[in-house]
């Protein structure tokens, strides 16, 4: 009952439409043109001479006009109905009247096929429009109903959606921003393409990562470094720190039609991170000062006392030439023990704070620590330097040295390696250090943040020092394949 009433209602709407009567009128003209001898015998020759044909090819092609019209206005059902009507009109002449029925049937079939293709094209086009509209409506519901500041741009970089949350964050009203392609960037402090721009321009994930990693000098980036997992820092003109990420919007064919970008006000979090970084920096500074003080005490006091004791024993053994052999032997044993202890004290002093680092800089200190690993643990170590060598800020050199020192210490204690390599690369605005070995390797954690609870305090300390530098640390390792540590820091 409901179905029949619905069909009757649809039929009434179609009949009341002026387009329906226009299609009928065109069909009527086509019938007259198709059957002039039967309908108007006295004017048949005039019509044929006017069309310039005697096979009625043009009259058959004429039926594509009402077929296309009906398909465009009434959709697939209207188009199919017009195809059926055109077939019923053309086939009697092709079968019973035409002098070349085979050709007439082929021409009529061709018109039906072309009309069917037209119907199908209109159907797919409407379907695509409907899907696009449903995506748009879904975007409106998702974005407008979200508490996360979000906006959408199209392929022309113009804003199509702007929710209330981003209005509150940026102070820019929706009516001011929709349809613009430049004004919406006003809340960023830097004039530059953002992730949504790159996405709609067709940039790959790797290209986007490279752009944000290398595209700007470190002094222009917040906290001086690219951040992983698709999040990048930006600074609003009002001083707010913003995290933003973007995702492509695709149609059913997988083609990118736009990008949605979300922002997050992380000002408070950044302030907390700054405070934490400041405290960590001060703690590290205090630790290094204490290391320096203890190293100086060991060198100036303990080592000197041991040297004095060695001189006294040497003098005693030189003066007392007639000592019993057993006593002389015992004294020489004491002498050797004190000499070994002096070497240990000197090594402790160098490990705590090598004076070569303060006096000559990072590279000589790295040469010393690699040679020390070679002589102490019999591990072949190569030091390679690329780029223009130069001195860095003392704090930077100290932190980088500690990172390499800790990495080499881990190789000596845990890697069971026979070879290791330290590569230092100087670029214009950054330094990259790679420490690798051919040891037993291990299965690294998914995130370096979980290192302290697992007991890997050495790696955790390296990560903390890299963060103090505003850089990043990457770890690569597989069981039986050795380990590589990449350290990158701004200079």
C-alpha positions, 0 to 999 in steps of 0.5 A: 500500500505504501509502495503504490502510494509512493509511486502514485505520488512520484508519478503526479510530481513527474506529470506536473513538471513542465520538463515532462511535457517538454520531453513529450513535445520533443518526442512528438516532433521526433515521431512526426519527423520519423513517420512523415509519410504516414502522418502528413503525406502531403508534406513528407517530401518537403520534410525529407528534402529539408533534412537532406536524407532519405534513410531517416538517419538524422531523425533517429539521431534526433531521439538522443535529444529527448533521451538526454533531456529526460536523463538529465532532468528525471535521472536514471528511471526517466532516461530508461523510460525515454530509451524504451519510448525511443525504441518503440518509436524507431523499431517499427519503421526499421523493421517494416518500412525501411528499404534497408532494414538491417542498416536501419536496425543497426542505426536504431540500436546505435541510438539506443546504445549511445542513449544508454551511455548518456544515461549511465554517465549522468547516473555516475555523475549524480552518484559522485555528486551525492557522495561528495555532498554526503562527505561534505555533510559528514565533514560539517557534522564532524568538524562543527560538532568537534571541540578540537579546533579544525578547518578544511581547505580544498585543492585551491587552498581555500577554506571550506569549513571552519568550526567554532573551536578554531574561532575561539582559538584564533579569534577569526570568525567563520564568515571572515575566513570561508572562501579565502586562501591567504587570510586563514594563515594569519594566526601563524607567526611564520609565513610559510606553507603548512601541512595542509598546503603540502597535502593538497599539492600532492606531497608524499609523507616523506616529502612532508617530513623532509620539508619540516625537518630541513625546510627552515633554519633551526632558529626559526623553529620552535624548540629547534627541531622536527617532532615525530608522529606527524606533529609539528610546532607552530607559534601563533601571532598572539604568543600561543604555541600550537601543535597541528596535524593534517590528513588528506580528504579523498574521493572514491577514486582515491584522489585528494580533494582537500585536507583537514587540519587540526590545531591544539593550544599547547601553551601551558604544556610547552611552558611546563616542558620549558620548566622541566627542561630548565630544571633538567639543564640545571641538574645536568649543569650541577652534575658536571660542575661536581664532576669537574670539582671531583676530577680536579680534586683527584688530579690536584690532591689524590694524584699528587699525594700518590706521586709524593708517596711514590717518590718517598718509596723510590728514595727509600729504596735508593738510600737503603741499599742494604735492606733485606731482600724480603723487605725490599721486595715487599716495598717494591710491591707497594711501589707498583700497587701505588703506581697502579692506583695512581693510573686508576685515579688519573683515569677516573679523573679523565672520565669524570671531566677530561681536560682535553675537552675544555682545552681543545674541544669536542673532536680531540676529546672524541679522539681520546675517548675512542683511543681509550676504548681501543687500548682498554677493551681491544675494540677497533674504533674509527673516528670519521669527520665530515664537513667543516670542523669548528668549535661549538658552544662549550655546553653543546660540546660537553653534552655531545661528548657525554652522549658519545662517551656513554654510547662507547661505554655501552659498546664496551660493556654489552655489545660484545663487538670487535669494531665500532665507528663514530662519524661526526658530520658538520652542516651549516646549522646542525651536527650529526653524530652516528655511533655504530658497532658490529656487536650482538645487537638487541630488540629496541623498544618502540619508544625511547620514553620507556627506557628508564623503567626497563633499566637502560639508564645509559640510553635514557641519559643520552635521550635526556641530553639530546633533548637538552640540545633541542635535537633528536636521537634515533636508535636502530638495532637487531639481534645479531646485526649490531647497533646504530645510534643517530644523534642530530642537534642544532648548532 
